[in-house]
């Protein structure tokens, strides 16, 4: 992870990579437990859950 973090961040900053492409689910913070279950069980083709405060 440490080896790749800086080059990845640089590519994101330059607009070469869009990390939001992997976000498949956005849930409110109070649904964190449900979000974890969706991710853990790969339900609904889940790749990445983002929790909003």
C-alpha positions as CSV (number, residue, x, y, z in Angstrom):
1,X,0.0,0.0,0.0
2,X,2.7,2.5,1.0
3,X,4.5,1.9,-2.3
4,X,1.5,2.8,-4.4
5,X,-0.2,5.5,-2.4
6,X,1.8,8.5,-3.6
7,X,1.7,7.7,-7.3
8,X,-2.0,6.9,-7.1
9,X,-2.8,10.2,-5.4
10,X,-0.8,12.1,-8.0
11,X,-2.7,10.5,-10.8
12,X,-6.0,11.3,-9.0
13,X,-4.9,14.9,-8.6
14,X,-4.0,15.2,-12.3
15,X,-7.4,13.8,-13.2
16,X,-6.0,10.6,-14.8
17,X,-8.0,8.3,-12.4
18,X,-11.5,8.8,-11.1
19,X,-11.8,6.9,-7.8
20,X,-15.6,7.7,-7.6
21,X,-16.2,5.0,-10.3
22,X,-16.0,2.3,-7.7
23,X,-18.6,3.8,-5.4
24,X,-21.7,1.7,-5.9
25,X,-23.6,2.5,-2.7
26,X,-24.1,5.8,-0.7
27,X,-25.8,5.5,2.6
28,X,-26.4,7.8,5.6
29,X,-24.1,7.3,8.5
30,X,-26.8,5.7,10.7
31,X,-27.0,2.9,8.2
32,X,-23.3,1.9,8.6
33,X,-24.1,-1.6,9.8
34,X,-26.3,-2.2,6.8
35,X,-23.7,-0.9,4.5
36,X,-21.1,-3.2,6.0
37,X,-23.4,-6.2,5.5
38,X,-24.0,-5.2,1.9
39,X,-20.3,-4.9,1.3
40,X,-19.3,-8.0,3.2
41,X,-21.8,-10.2,1.4
42,X,-21.3,-8.5,-2.0
43,X,-25.0,-7.9,-2.3
44,X,-26.4,-5.9,-5.2
45,X,-23.0,-6.0,-6.9
46,X,-21.4,-3.8,-4.2
47,X,-17.9,-2.6,-4.6
48,X,-17.6,0.4,-2.3
49,X,-20.0,1.9,0.2
50,X,-19.7,5.6,1.1
51,X,-21.3,6.8,4.3
52,X,-22.6,10.4,4.5
53,X,-22.8,12.1,7.9
